[in-house]
Amino acid sequence: MTRRITWAGLPNTWDLGGLDGALGTTRYGRVYRSAMLDALDEAGRAELYDGGVRTVIDLRNDDEIAAAADDPFTRHHRPVEDQSDAEFMAKWPALDSPGYYVDVLERWPDLVVGVFGVLAAPHTDGEDEAVLVHCAHGRDRTGMITAMLLQLCAVEREAIVADYLGAVRAIGDHVAATGDAAHIARESPELDARRRRELEEFLDVIDTERFLLGNGLSPADIDRVRGRLLR
């Protein structure tokens, strides 16, 4: 099976299944990562639903979100950072590389844990229901949550890095094709090399299980989060 998903023309959607690790291989069709869903029409939303998606976790901030269309999903708005924090935004104006992830976890652990709280919630539509996590481009905020989730599931380090870099390339190709000049101007091989290095550094310092347990999740919650991807 392929991990790249082409539902309704979405530019950066990936199945988190098929990744090997110490606890086993992650399951297909259980958790997806994506760019924003705003452009989906009724047929596109039906395509996601037919693919098993029942829950959508939106990591964007309030000012990025338009009114949601009627759809069949349970939506959870769970921003992971407060972009009204002037000190944070002065330090990280681009928010386009994993260098800022540790700062997010230190400033807003409750917001990050809130995402995993949704993942830990009991299934509402059978054990095979799927959840989709997204931000705007599906790269950095989604990349942070995805890296933490995959680390929690003991996925091999290089597979976690490859998942992130695949999303970087996919959204980069999409932006290049759509002609977003400002975004294109920021991209470079040097930035991609820094992204890899910074994600490696993040994975070196973060222990996702300890972080979640230290900020309010229970061992049973951890088991349920892992159960989203592992048998």
RAPEMO-V656466 format. One record per helix or strand of 2 or more residues. SS is the DSSP state (@ for helix, = for strand). FROM is the first residue (numbers start at 1). LEN is the number of residues. If there is no record, write none. Layout:
# RAPEMO-V656466
[[SS | FROM | LEN] [SS | FROM | LEN]]
This chain:
# RAPEMO-V656466
[[= | 4 | 2] [@ | 7 | 3] [= | 13 | 3] [= | 31 | 4] [@ | 42 | 9] [= | 53 | 6] [@ | 62 | 3] [= | 74 | 4] [@ | 86 | 6] [@ | 98 | 10] [@ | 109 | 12] [= | 130 | 5] [@ | 141 | 12] [@ | 157 | 22] [@ | 181 | 6] [@ | 189 | 17] [@ | 208 | 7] [@ | 219 | 9]]
